[in-house]
Amino acid sequence: MKVEISEGGSVIWMRDSVNAEGILSTGHVKDGTQQKIIAALEEALFQAKGQLALTNDVD
């Protein structure tokens, strides 16, 4: 599975678990973008877990 974060039409972070590949920029740590990426991933994880919980209520 591949997860990408894009901003302004460009991929700024990527992780491909099948190929064990990724994209990152050390500059993102210095300018605060890395924290925004982590926050976006945490929000996505929260949403995905919430959607999974919904399936437990369906007969």
C-alpha distance (Angstrom), angle and dihedral (degrees) to the residues before:
residue distance angle dihedral
M1 . . .
K2 3.79 . .
V3 3.80 125.7 .
E4 3.80 120.7 -167.2
I5 3.79 133.3 -176.6
S6 3.78 114.8 -160.2
E7 3.76 133.2 -175.0
G8 3.76 125.2 -173.2
G9 3.80 91.1 -1.2
S10 3.82 94.1 -56.5
V11 3.79 127.3 105.6
I12 3.81 107.0 -118.3
W13 3.83 97.9 172.7
M14 3.79 132.6 19.3
R15 3.80 139.2 171.2
D16 3.81 123.9 -172.2
S17 3.80 108.8 -170.7
V18 3.81 93.9 -172.8
N19 3.80 94.5 57.8
A20 3.83 95.9 26.8
E21 3.80 89.6 -125.9
G22 3.76 132.2 135.9
I23 3.78 147.1 169.9
L24 3.77 124.3 -133.5
S25 3.76 140.5 150.7
T26 3.78 123.8 -142.7
G27 3.80 86.6 -151.2
H28 3.80 88.0 68.4
V29 3.79 89.6 66.7
K30 3.80 92.1 56.1
D31 3.81 97.3 44.9
G32 3.81 96.6 44.2
T33 3.80 96.2 -110.8
Q34 3.81 91.5 117.6
Q35 3.82 90.1 62.0
K36 3.82 89.4 51.4
I37 3.81 90.0 50.3
I38 3.81 91.1 51.0
A39 3.82 90.8 48.2
A40 3.82 91.3 50.8
L41 3.80 91.4 49.5
E42 3.81 91.5 48.3
E43 3.82 90.7 50.7
A44 3.81 90.5 49.3
L45 3.80 90.9 49.4
F46 3.82 91.1 49.7
Q47 3.82 90.1 50.7
A48 3.81 93.5 46.9
K49 3.81 92.0 49.8
G50 3.79 90.1 48.3
Q51 3.79 91.3 51.5
L52 3.80 90.0 48.9
A53 3.80 89.8 53.1
L54 3.81 89.6 53.8
T55 3.80 90.4 61.3
N56 3.81 89.0 60.2
D57 3.83 89.2 64.1
V58 3.81 95.6 52.1
D59 3.80 118.5 96.4
